[in-house]
Amino acid sequence: MARQQMWHSALKICSWVVSCVAGVILVGIASIAVSGWLIRGVEAINGDRRTAEQRSSLGDYFGGVSAVFSGLALLLLVVTLLFQQRELRLQRQELSLQRHELNASRDELRRSAEADMRALHVQLTQMIMDDPSLSAVWNDFRGEPDSTLRQNLFANLTFNHYVLAYSWGNISDDDLIVHAENLLSSSAFRRYWNATRAHKAALSPESSEGHVFQAFEQALAARRRGTPPPGSAP
């Protein structure tokens, strides 16, 4: 099967080559015939070959003018190309600005959607804090008394507040360490942290929440060693 396909391809190539050669030959013959016909026509119009040659020599005097116009045409072509290049460069700059604006708009929409999600989370948490009976539906701290449940929910809101502030660039890594140390000085927050750290440890370090978790863990490790964390005030 492969051999037949190879032979078929070879025959097709040979046929194309023969057709091309034949076409070139035919075009050459036709060009010779047309050239002879044109020469005879010119001689017939001018009377004889000598008169045609004299008239053609007169046309050579205008060759200089033709060269000037050809140079002007070439200059205009170069100027046109330069203008087109400038227009293309401006268009690329405009497209780059539009792409930057689209990226900025997309980031702003993402931040707005994230803020809306955070606001909804705060609203749901506030509903549970106001009515502990709702914790039977959604509660990550089952078995805890109402007071402890409210403290854990508030601690979770505080942690997510710093996640949002860090993702928006409102606080630096050093500021985050200081805030983490202040929160971890509270026994209520440490209770919340011990209850949720296993879940938070599974977060991607590339995410904002995962990065904030690592900062809190760093502050907690420094607290256990009894040494001030990096970035904290002496």
N, C-alpha and C positions, 0 to 999 in steps of 0.2 A: 504493500500500500504506500509506504513512504517512498519507495523507488519510483512508483508511478507518478506520485506528486512531484518528485524531483524532475522527472522527464517532462512532465506537463509544464512546470515552471520554466525549464530550459527552452522548450519549444515556444512558449509565450514570449520569452526574452528575445529569442532569435527572430520571431515574427515582427516584434516591435523594432528591432535593429534594421531589418530589411525594409520595413515600411518607412523608417526615418531616412535611410539612405536613398530610397526611391523618391521620397518627397524632396530631398535636397537636390537630387538630379533634375527633377521636373521643374523645381523653382529656378535652378540655374539656366535651364534651356529656355524657360519662359522669359527670364530676365534678359537673356541675349536677344531673343526675338523682339521683345518690347523695345530694347535699346536701339536695335537697328531700325525699327519702325519709327521711333521718335527722331532719330538722326535724319532719316529720309524726309520726315515731315518738316523738320526745321529747314533743311536745304530747299525743299519745295516752296516754303513760305518766303525765304530770302532770295530765291532765284537760283543760286548756286552755292557751292561750298565756300568759295573765296569770299563772297559777300557775307555769308554767315560768320566766317572767322573775323572779318573786319568789324562787324557789329558786336561780336562778343568781346573784342579787345577794347571797345569803347566802354563796355560795362566794367572793365577792370579799374577804370578811373574812379569809380564809385566805391571801390573796395575799402579805401580809407574811411569814408563816411560810415560804411557798414561796420568797420571795426570799432569806430567810436560808439555807435549805437549798441553794438554787442557788449562793449565795456560798460556802458551805462546800464544795460539790462542786467549784466552780471552784478554790478554794484547794487542795483535795486533788489536783486535776489538775495544778496548777502544781508542788506538792511532788513528785508522782510524776515529772513531767518533769525536775525538777532532779535527783532521784535517778538517773533513767535517764541523764541527761547525765554525772553523776559516774561511773556504772558504765561508760559508754562510754569516758570519758577514762582510767579505770583499765585497761580492756581494751586501749586503744591503747598505753598505757605498757608493759603486760605483753607485747604483741606486739612492741613495739620492743626490749624486753630479750631476748625469745626470738630475734628476728632477729639481734641483736648476738651472742648466744651461738652461734647457728648459723654466723655468719660466722667467729667465733673458732675454733669447732671445725673448720670447713672449712680455715682457714689452718693450724691445727695439723696436720691430716691431710696437707695439702700439704707442710708442712715435714718431717713424718715420712717421707712417701714420697720427698721429695728427699734426705733423709739416708740412706734405704735405698739409693737409686740411687748416691749418692756412696760408700757403704760397698762396694757391689758393684764400682764402678769401682776403688776402692782394692784390693780383693781380686784383681781381674783383673790390675791393674798389678803387684801384688806377685808374682803367679804368673809373670809374664814376667820380672821382675827376678830371681827365684830360678832360673828355667829359661829362658835366652835362646833355646832352640830353639823355644819357643812364639811367638816374634816372627814366625815364618814364617806364622802364622795372622793375627795382628793386630799391625801395626807401622806407625806413622805416621812412623817415622824409618828407612826402609830404607837399607841401604848403610853404616850407621854401625857402628863396632866395638861390642862388648858393653859396654865401660866407658862409652862415650858414650851408648849406648842407655839404660843404667841412670840416668845423670845426667839425660838428657832426661825420662825417665819420672818421676823424683823431682821435677824442676822443674815438670812438669805437675801432679803431685799438690800441690805447694806453691801453685801458682797457683790451683788449684781450691779449696784450703783457704781462701784469702782471698775467693774468690767466695762460698763458703758462709757465711763469717763476715760478709761485707758484706750478703748477702741476708737474714740473720737479724738484722741491726742490731747486731752485736757490735762493729763498728769504724766509725768515722766516715770521711768523705772525707779529712780531713787525716791521720788515722792510716794510711789506705790509701796515701797518697802516700809517707809515711815508710817503710812496709814495702816498697813498690815500689822506692824508691831503694836500700834495703839489699840487696834481691835482685839488682837490676841492677848492683850493684858487683861481682858474681861473673861472671867471664868464661864459666863453664859455663852460668849462667842466661841470659846474653846470647846465647849460641849457640842455646839452646833457643828464646829469644824470636824471634830472626831466622828460625828455621826454621818458626815457627808463626804469626807476626804476620799473614801474608797471609790465613790462615784466620780468625783472630780479628777481623780488620778487617771481615769480612763479617757479623759479629754485629750484632744490633739494638742501638742505643744505649740503648733502653728496658729491655733485659734486664740482669740483675745481672752476667752475664759480660761483656756489652758495656760496661757502665759501668766495671767493674774494668779492662778492656782500655784504655779511654780514660785512666784514671788512670795505668796503667803507661806508656802512650805519653807522657803529660805529664811523668812523672818521667824517662823516657829522653831527651826533648827537652831538659829542663833540664840533664841530665847532659852532653849533647853541647855545650850552650852554656857549660858550666862554671859555671852559676849554681845555687844551691840551689833545689829545687822548693818551691812553696807548702806551708806546713805543716811543713816540716822544721825541725829544731832548728838554731839559728845556730852 
